[in-house]
Amino acid sequence: MRPLIPFLLLCLLAVNPVEAQRGARVGYIDMDIILENISEYKKASLLLDQRIEEWKKEIELKKIELKQLQDQLNAERVLLTPELIADRELEIKDFAGEVVNLQEKRFGPRGDRITQRNLLLKPIQDQVLTVVRTIAREKKYDYIFDRSADIVMLYSSKNYDISDLVLKRINSQQKLKARKEKLKALKEKIDN
């Protein structure tokens, strides 16, 4: 799959002779660095990490409870009738199934972790991509790559790195948003 990407890029350049004559303008970003420097992303990431820890604790408590039920059955096994043993084993099996279902619900492919990640982090990533597209149009870049993604970048000159420009735009958008919120709060305060 990876050798296909450079081949496609070469085909695109060969098909459009005007682009090939002027040369393709290429830029790159480092999404990891950008996201690390956005305070909203840090807060959302921290909140997600806290929720994940809560879910892990919840699952761990269920596992401890399951172990206690198994130990209790093993301790009382000599005192119980075969029917009672079978009933308890069935209860334990059902409880073990609940624990597995809880793990799947929290950390499965369609679980709470993925849902919360999309809910908390995706809007910020979308904001970054919107700014990248805007900069690409303004500066007439033909391609923008993400250095932190799967595409291997063996060499890149710093003058093609637009990560700082993306960060400046996002920070200015956040400052503008904060000013608007302050003005709104002041207007509400004056009206009251």
C-alpha positions in Angstrom: 0.0 0.0 0.0 2.8 2.4 0.9 4.6 2.2 -2.5 1.3 3.2 -4.1 1.3 6.7 -2.6 4.5 7.9 -4.2 3.4 6.3 -7.5 0.1 8.2 -7.3 1.9 11.5 -6.6 4.1 11.0 -9.6 1.1 10.2 -11.8 -0.6 13.4 -10.6 2.4 15.4 -11.6 2.8 13.7 -15.0 -0.9 14.2 -15.9 -1.0 17.9 -15.3 1.9 19.5 -17.3 1.3 23.0 -16.0 1.8 21.8 -12.4 4.8 19.7 -13.4 6.4 22.8 -15.0 5.9 25.1 -12.0 6.7 22.3 -9.6 4.5 21.0 -6.9 4.4 23.0 -3.7 4.6 20.7 -0.7 4.3 21.5 2.9 4.0 19.4 6.0 2.8 19.6 9.6 3.5 17.7 12.7 0.0 17.0 14.1 1.4 15.7 17.4 3.3 19.0 18.1 0.3 21.1 17.1 -2.1 19.1 19.3 0.3 19.2 22.2 0.3 23.0 22.0 -3.5 23.5 22.0 -4.9 24.0 25.5 -8.3 22.7 24.5 -6.8 19.4 23.3 -4.8 19.0 26.5 -7.9 19.5 28.6 -10.0 17.1 26.4 -7.2 14.5 26.5 -6.9 14.8 30.2 -10.6 14.4 30.7 -10.6 11.3 28.4 -7.7 9.8 30.4 -9.6 10.4 33.6 -12.6 8.6 32.2 -10.5 5.7 31.0 -9.0 5.4 34.5 -12.5 5.4 36.0 -13.6 2.6 33.6 -10.5 0.6 34.3 -11.2 0.8 38.1 -14.8 -0.1 37.5 -13.7 -3.2 35.6 -11.0 -4.1 38.1 -13.6 -3.9 41.0 -15.9 -6.3 39.0 -12.9 -8.7 38.5 -12.2 -8.6 42.3 -15.8 -9.3 43.0 -15.8 -12.2 40.6 -12.7 -13.6 42.2 -14.3 -13.3 45.7 -17.4 -15.2 44.4 -15.2 -18.0 43.0 -13.1 -18.2 46.2 -16.3 -18.2 48.3 -17.7 -21.1 46.2 -14.5 -23.0 46.5 -14.4 -22.6 50.3 -18.1 -23.7 50.7 -18.0 -26.4 48.0 -17.7 -29.2 50.6 -20.8 -27.9 52.4 -23.1 -27.5 49.4 -25.2 -29.9 47.5 -24.4 -30.5 43.8 -27.5 -28.5 42.8 -26.4 -25.5 44.9 -22.9 -25.8 43.4 -24.3 -25.9 39.9 -26.5 -22.8 40.7 -23.5 -20.9 42.1 -21.3 -21.8 39.1 -24.0 -20.6 36.8 -24.2 -17.3 38.7 -20.4 -16.9 38.5 -20.5 -17.7 34.8 -23.2 -15.1 34.3 -21.2 -12.5 36.3 -18.1 -13.3 34.3 -20.1 -12.7 31.2 -21.2 -9.3 32.6 -17.5 -8.4 33.2 -16.6 -9.3 29.6 -19.5 -7.3 28.3 -18.5 -4.3 30.5 -15.0 -4.5 29.1 -16.4 -4.6 25.5 -18.7 -1.7 26.3 -15.9 0.4 27.6 -13.0 -0.5 25.4 -14.4 -2.4 22.4 -14.2 -1.2 18.8 -17.5 0.6 19.3 -17.0 1.2 23.0 -17.2 4.3 25.2 -13.5 5.0 24.8 -13.9 5.5 21.0 -17.1 7.4 21.4 -15.7 9.7 24.0 -12.5 10.2 22.0 -14.5 11.3 19.0 -16.8 13.5 21.1 -13.9 15.2 22.9 -10.9 15.2 20.5 -12.4 15.1 17.0 -13.7 18.7 17.0 -10.2 20.0 17.8 -8.6 17.8 15.1 -11.2 19.1 12.7 -10.4 22.6 13.6 -6.7 22.0 12.9 -7.5 20.4 9.5 -9.7 23.4 8.6 -6.8 25.8 9.3 -4.4 23.6 7.3 -6.8 23.6 4.3 -7.1 27.4 4.6 -3.3 27.9 4.7 -2.9 25.5 1.8 -5.2 27.5 -0.3 -3.7 30.8 0.7 -0.1 29.8 0.2 -1.0 27.6 -2.9 0.3 24.4 -1.6 -0.4 21.4 -3.7 0.2 18.8 -0.9 0.3 19.0 2.8 1.6 15.9 4.7 1.4 15.0 8.3 4.8 14.1 9.5 3.4 12.2 12.5 1.2 10.0 10.3 1.9 6.7 8.6 3.4 8.3 5.5 7.1 8.0 5.9 9.0 11.2 5.4 12.7 10.5 5.0 13.7 14.1 4.8 12.0 17.4 5.2 13.3 20.9 5.1 12.2 23.1 7.9 11.1 25.8 5.5 8.2 23.5 4.4 7.0 23.0 7.9 3.8 25.0 8.4 3.0 23.6 11.9 3.9 27.0 13.6 1.7 28.8 11.2 -1.2 26.5 12.0 -0.6 26.9 15.7 -0.6 30.7 15.4 -3.9 30.7 13.5 -5.5 28.4 16.0 -4.3 30.4 18.9 -5.6 33.6 17.4 -8.9 32.0 16.8 -9.0 30.9 20.5 -8.1 34.4 21.6 -10.8 35.9 19.5 -13.3 33.4 20.9 -12.2 34.2 24.4 -12.6 38.0 23.8 -16.1 37.4 22.4 -17.1 35.4 25.5 -15.7 38.1 27.8 -17.6 40.8 25.8 -20.8 38.7 26.0 -20.3 38.2 29.8 -19.7 42.0 30.3 -22.8 42.9 28.3 -24.9 40.4 30.4 -23.4 41.9 33.5 -24.2 45.5 32.4 -27.8 44.5 31.4 -28.4 43.0 34.8 
